[in-house]
Amino acid sequence: MTSDTPASAPESAELDPRIVHAQQVYSRSRLGIYDKWVLGVFCRVVWRCPAGVMRRLYNSSAGNRHLDIGPGTGYFVDKCRFPTKTPELTLLDLNSECLDMSAGRLARYRPAICQANLMEPLPLPSRHFDSAAMNLVFHTIPGGWDTKGIILKHVAETLRPGGVLFGTTVLAEGVPMNRLTSKMVLEQHRRGNFQNQGDDPAGLERQLAKYFPEYRVTIRGAVAIFTATVG
């Protein structure tokens, strides 16, 4: 797969309407303010997990062959200190706007792009990647952990033995919330931007344990930070 030949886009009619709505939120105009407002303000003030925490996670976990799932604007990959100057990079998202913006920002790496539905097996090579990131992705996907946990299986199948999955997600249960955080979680539910009703640390750990022999989940504010290693 090359940057000139992205995988075919899935048919929207086949998707859960909640998934369609959540990914359509990321229009080009909103992506234009994403770094400043979501990463600069919301992560630090509302979710209480600054973007710097996520940058350190990338720096410590990203490998030479890296799959970035839900790259957004490409901010974290752009800032990442990869172990090589020429990483092999693949960007995956359902939203073509995110893929276009992140691929443009990361053009120096000549990334491959893949437009795909995470709930289905991924059209990517098996046992290929050294690392995969899912940063701020799970809380946009509906169904609860018992449903969307299958995504972890699909990602694990793309990682080589010893490969690492890492990422973050905003939780709605089982984490300390102040009044502002609680209010904003409910507002995101009302708008349909977040689909993390019932998402808690124990559920994430339970799903990671199904597909990864080694995993770790830590909590920072309302955010779960996770890493998992393929056997």
N, C-alpha and C positions, 0 to 999 in steps of 0.2 A: 504494500500500500504506500502510495506517495502522496505528497501534499497536493498534487494535481488531480488525484482521483479519489475523492472521498467515498466512503461507503454510502450506499443508497439510503435516503431518508425513509424512516418508517412511516406508514400511513397513519395520519392523525386519527382516522375513524376507528382504528384498532386500539387506541389508547384510552385509558381511564381519563374522563374529562377533567378530573382534578389535576392530573399530570400535565395535560395540555395547558390548562390555565396557569399553573405555577411556572411552566417554562416560558409562556408568552409574556410574563411579567418582565422578563429581561430583554426589553426592546433596546435598540441602539441608543435612544435618548437616555434611558435609565442606566444603561451600562456606562454612559458618559459621566455620570455622577457617582457610580458605584464605589470606586476607590475612596473618594473623599467621604461619602456619607455612610456607606455600609461598613467598609473596613476602617475608616478613620474615626467615625463617631459611634455607630451602633455597636460594633464589636467591643470597643473600649468602655463605653458608658452604659449601654443597655444590657448586652450579654456578658459584660465584664470579663472578656477574654481578648486582650488586645491583639491586633494583627501581628505584632512582633512575636508573640508566642507561636503563631502559625508559621511565620517565616523561619523560626528556629527549628520547627518540626520538619519543614522542607529541607533545610540545610543538613540536618542529621540523618534524614531517611531516604532522600532521593538518590537513585542509582543511575548508572550509565544509560540503560534502556528504561525510559520512564513513560508511564501512561498517566496522563492527567485527566481525571474525570470531573466534568463540571468546571472547566478552567475559568469561567467568568470573563474577566477582561485580560487574563493572562498575567495578572500582577504577581502572584506568588512564584510562578515559574520564571518570570522575568527577573525577579530578585534572588532566585535560588543560586546557591553556590554548589553546583554539581561537582562530582568527583572527577569529571573530565571537562575539557573545554568544548568538546563536540558531542554532547549527549544525543542519543537517538530518542526523539520525542514524538509521542502520539497524543493528540488532543481528542477527547470524546465528549460529546454532548448531544442532547436532543434538539437544542436550540441552535439554528444556523447563525443567528446574530452573534451569539457567544463564540462560536467557532470562527467566524470571520474576524471578529475583533481580536481574539486571542492569537489566532494564526498570524495576523498582521503585526501584532506587537512582538511576536516571537519569530519573525521571519528569518532572523539570523541563524536559527536552528533548523530551518527548512522542515517544520513539523509535518507529519502525516496527520490527517484529520479523519474522524469517524463520527458520523451522525447516527446514533443508535439509541434504542430503548433499553435501559438497564435492567428492566424486568424480564427481558429475553436474553438467551445466550448471545454473547457478544461476537460480532463478525471480525475477530482478531485472532492472531496466532496463539496457540496454546503454549504454555510453559515458556514464554518468550521474554517477559519484562522483568527487570531487576526490581522495579518499584512501581506502585500505583498509588495515586492520591485521590481521596474523596473529601475535599475540603469544603465545608458548608453546603453539603449536598443532601444528606439523608433527611433533614427536616423539611425539605420541599417535596418529598415523595410520600404518597398516601398509603394506608393499609396496615399500619402498625408493624412491629418488629417481626411477627410471625409471618407476615406476607412479604414485606420488602427485604427481609433477611436473605432471600434467594439471591439478591444482588451480590452478596458476599461470595456466594458459590461461583457466580459468573466471573467475578473479578479474580478470585483465587485461581481459576482455571487458566488465566492468562499469565500468571506469575511462574517464574522458574523456581525450582527447589531452593529454598533460602530467600526467595523474594519477599518483599515487604509491602504490605498495604498500610497506609497511614491517612489520617484525616481528622476532621472535627465535625460536630453537628450540634445544633442547639436543641436542648431537651426541654420537655414540657412538664415532666414529673421527676420526683426524686432528687432534685437539686435545689439549693437555696435560692430564693428569689426575693428581691426587694419589690416594693410597690410598682416602680417603674418597669422592671423586667416583666412582672406578672401582667401588667396592663398591656405591654407591647406584644407579648406572646398571644394574648387573647385577641388583640387587634389584627395580628397577622393571620390568625385563624379566621377571623371574620372576613378578611379580604381574600382568603384562599391562597395566600402566598406561602404560608407554612401548612404542612400536613403532618405535624408531629404530635398530634393528640395522643397521649398515653406513652410517648417515647420516654424511657427511663434508662439509667445506667445498667440495671440488671438485665433488661431485655437486650440491650446491645451486647453485653458480655455473653449472654446465652447464645446469640446468633454467631458471634465470632468463634465461640468454642466449637461450633458444628464444623467449621471449615478450616480452622487454623489451629495447629497444636500449641502455638505460643501466641499470646496476645496480652495487651495491657490497655486498660482504660483509666484515665485520670480525669478529674473534674476541675474546671477553672470557671468560676461563676456559674452560668447556666449552660456551659458548653462541655461536651464530652470530647476529650482528646484521645484518640486510639491509634495503636500500632498493632500489627499482626504479621506473623511470619509463616510462610508456607513450609510444610515439612518436606 
